[in-house]
Amino acid sequence: MAGRFWREAATLIIVGRAAFPNNKVRGFPDSNYNILLLKRNNRSSFMPGASVFPGGVVEASDFCEDWLNVFEKCGYTASDLRHLRNSAPLPELYTNKPAHYILPEIGFRIGAIRETFEESGILLARHLPRMYHEQHEVDRWRRAIQKDANKFLAMFHEIGGCPAVWDLHEWISWLTPSSQKGRRFNTIFFITFLDSMPKPAFDDEEVVGLQCFEKLKRFAHQRGKKGLDHYFPVVNHTINGIVSFLPGDDLYPEHPDYSGEQGAIEIKSTLEELQKTATHLNRFELEGNVIRIIVNVVPKYGHVQALDFLSICGKSEF
């Protein structure tokens, strides 16, 4: 289904322990971690000027069987790699790959690591030789990979080491809404944790929670074994704003318009009136410059509601 309308992509949420854990954030007075966001070029054809997690379109080379040789040189067997597959139902992203590809759980992680390196210069890898940490070597390979994704595999063959695929935990997958003009993506999101945030060229960051860093890390590790929820927002225009319905909302359509052939949906009601027509709410609302996230449904696959995140961090209230 999704392959007809979307390009497959992988995105990485990087959480780094903060150097100064005293930033005052509402509900989290002892903040100690940062989340990396990169600012997209204003000339970009997709979400220009937006602050986003690093990531992008996966390439066939990310799934090449030759990666098995890279991992083998670092002492990892095929069995070690198979541990990345869990017992949860496989998302569509994982079921449509040719038989000669490596496990999609590995390929998508490699794609996320490669795209992160291309966009930020941050390389998540194991067993790298010391010489690689020289900046001129980093820059040389980064420029080469930006021009040709196949060079990512060639880099590890030449310098040694392997992508740190085990450090990435599955988080969620999203489909670009059909209302989005131009390119659309079927994106899997991973999350990873670093003891310190590297210094890429980035324009924005978010800071939350003190003891949260280790607790969130443990939560993500365990939750990643439970499966991926798949979100395709359905965008509707109302009298006083825009609402995006998500799966689980009473007003989410039984048969979403994946193709976008039906065009924009106009509802002659206000955002407030639509809230009153539903018991189960899972939606985003945009009214002027105000964005509201309204959720009262129980998330799937071990995810938690926004306010329930406080219990992970040991907080009782905002």
N, C-alpha and C positions, 0 to 999 in steps of 0.2 A: 504493500500500500504506500508506505512513506517514500520509497525510492522513486516513485513517479513524479513527486512534486518537490522533494527536498534533497539537498546534498548532505552527506553524512559528515559530522564534525565532532571534535572532542575539545573540551574546555577544562581548565584546571583551576580550582580554588586553592590558593596558597595561603596558609595560615602560619605566621611567624611569631615567635615569642618576642614581645616588645622589650626594648632595652630600658625603657623608663616606664615602669608599671604604675604610674600615678596619674594617668590621664583621667579626668572626671567625665564619665559618660553616664547619662541618665539610666539608673538602675544598676550600674556596674561601677561603683566608686573606685575600685582598685583594678583598673584595666591592665592587662598584661599580654594582649596579642593583637597583631595587625593582620589585616586581610589585603592582599595585593590587588589593586586595580590599575589598569593601563588606559590611558586616554587615546581613543581612536582618532586618526587623522580626520580633520574636518572635510577633506576631499574624498573620504572613503565612500564607496557605493552602498555600504551596509552600516547603519547606525552611526553616521558621521558625528564626530565630536563626543560620542558617548564614552563613559568610563565603564570598562568591561573587564572581565577576567581574561587572562591570556588563553588563546586557543584558536582553532581554525579547522579548515577542511582536512580530513584524513586523506592519505594517499595510498595507492596500491603498495608502495614500498614499505609502508608501516606494517604490512601484513606478510611480508616476504618470509619464506621459510628459512632463508639464510640467517635470519636473526637467531635461530636456534644455535648456530655455530658461534655467534657472538656470546651468547649466554654460556655455552659449553666451555668456552675458553676461560670464563670466570668461575667455573666450577659448579654451574647450575645445570641440573638435568631436566629432561622433559617433564619428569614427575614434579620437580620443584615448581615449574611453570603451571602445571595443571591445578595446583592449589589455588590459583586465582579464580577458578570456576567454583561457584557455590551451588547449593541445592535449590535455589530459588528459581522460579520460572524465567526462561531466557527472554529478554526483550527482543523485539524485531531486529534491532541493530545487530544482534549477535547471530541471527538465524539465516541471514541471506548471503553469507560469504562462501566463495568457492572452496571445495574440499582441500585444495593444495595450499590454502592460506594457513598461517598459524592461528591459534585460538584468538577469536575476536577480542576476548578479555585482555590479551597481550597487545594486539595491534592497536586498539583504541588508546590504550595507555601510552604506547610508543608515540602515537600521533599527538597526544596531549603534551607529552614531554618535548617532542620536536617543535611543536608550535610555540610552546612557552620559551624555548631556547631562541627560536627565530625572533620572537617579538620582544623579549626582555633580556636576553643574554644569560638567563638563569638555566643551568643544566643540572637536572636531577639524574645522577648517575652513581654507580658503584664501581669501586676498583679502578678509578682513574689514575694514570701515572702522574707523578708530580709535575712533569714538564708541561702537562696540559694546562695547569693553573696559571701559566704565564699569559698575560692579557693579549699579547699579539697572536698567540695560538687560538685563543677563544674567538677573537675577532675574525681571524682568517677563516675558521670553519663556519662561523655564524654567517658570514657573507656568502660563502659557497652554498650553504644549505638554503638560504633565502632564495637563491637562484634555482636550486635543484634539490628537491626533497630527498632524492636518492643518495645524496651526499651524507645524510645523517647515518645511514648504515655504513657507508664507506669510512666515515670518521672513526667509528668504533672499531672497524677492522684494522685501521691504521694505527690508532693510538692505544687501543685496548679499552678495558672497562665495558660496562653495559648499562642500558637505561634502568633506573631504579623503579621498575614497574610494581614491585611489592609495596612501595611507599604510597601508592595511589589507591584510594578507596572509592568505590562507586557511590555516587550521591543521588543523582536524578537524571532524567532525560526530558528534553523539551523539543516540541515542534514549533517552528515559526508560524504564527497565525496566518491563515489564508488571506487576511486583510492586508498583510504586509506586501507592498509592491516590490518587485525586483527579486533578488535572491532570497531563498528560504532554506532553512537548515533543520536537520534532524540531529540534535546535539546531545551527547552524553557528557555529564558533568562528573568530574572526579574531585576529590579533596585530598590535600596532603599537608603535613605539618613539619615545620623547620624550627630548629632551636633558636635561630635568629633570622631576621628578614634580610635577604641580600639587597644590594643597592642597584636595581635596574633603573632605567629611565622611565619613571611613571609619574602621573599627575595627581593621583588621589589615593587615599587609603581609608579604611574604616577601623576603628579601635573599639573593642569590647572585652569585658570580663577578666578578673584576676585568676583565681584558681581554675577558671574556665579552660585554660589552655590544655592542661592534661586531661580534664574531664571531657572536653569536646573531642580531643584526640581519641580517647578510649571509646566514646560514643560512636564516632565515625568509623572506627575499626570494626566494631561489632555490627553497626547498622549496615555497613557495606556488604555483609554476608547475607542479608535478608532479601535483596532484590532491588530492582529499579522501578520507581513509579514513572509513568509516561504522561506528560502533560501537553495537550494541544489547546491553547486558549481560543475561545470563540468570542470574537469581538462584536459588540452591538452598540449602536448609537442611540442614545435616549434624548429626551427633551432637554435635559440639563447637563449631559456629560456622556462619557463612554464607560461601558462596563465590559470586562472580559470574564466570561464564565469558564471555570475549570472543572475537570471531572469531579463528581461528587456533589456538585451544586444541583439543586432541584431543577434549575432552568437550563442545565447543560443538555444540548440536544442528543437524542438517542443515536442519530446518524449525522455526525458533524460534516460540514462541507470542506473536505480536505483539499479539493481542487481550487476552491475560491470562485467557481463559476457562478455562484448565486449572487456574488457581489456583497456590498455592505448591507448589514441588517439594521433596519430602522425600527425602533420600538417607541410607540407614542405613550410613554410613561416616564416618570421621573425616576432617578436612582433610588430615592426613598420609597416610592411606590413598589418598585421591583423587589426591594428587600422584604416588604410585607407580604409578598405573594409566595415566598419560599420559606421552608423550615430549615433546610440544610443549605448552608451558604459556603461557597468556596469561590471567591471572585476578587478581582481588582476593579476599583472604581477611579475614574479620573474626572474631576469636576474643577474646571479652571486650572489652577496650578496645584491643586490638592490631590494627592494620591492616597486612596484608602485600600488597605488589604483586609478583607472581611472573611474570616474562616471560623466555622464552628463544627466542621466535620472531623472525624478521626483520620489522620493521615495513614497511608498504607506503608508497609515494609519498614516499620520501625521508626519512621520520621515522627517528629513531634510538632505541635502547633507552636506558633511564635512565643506565646506566653509560657507554654510548658518548657521552653528552653531554659527558663529561669531555674527550674528544678534541677536541670543538669548542672548548672553552675552554683547550686546551693543558695539561690536567692528566693525570697518569698514574694516580693512584689516590686513593681517599678517605683 
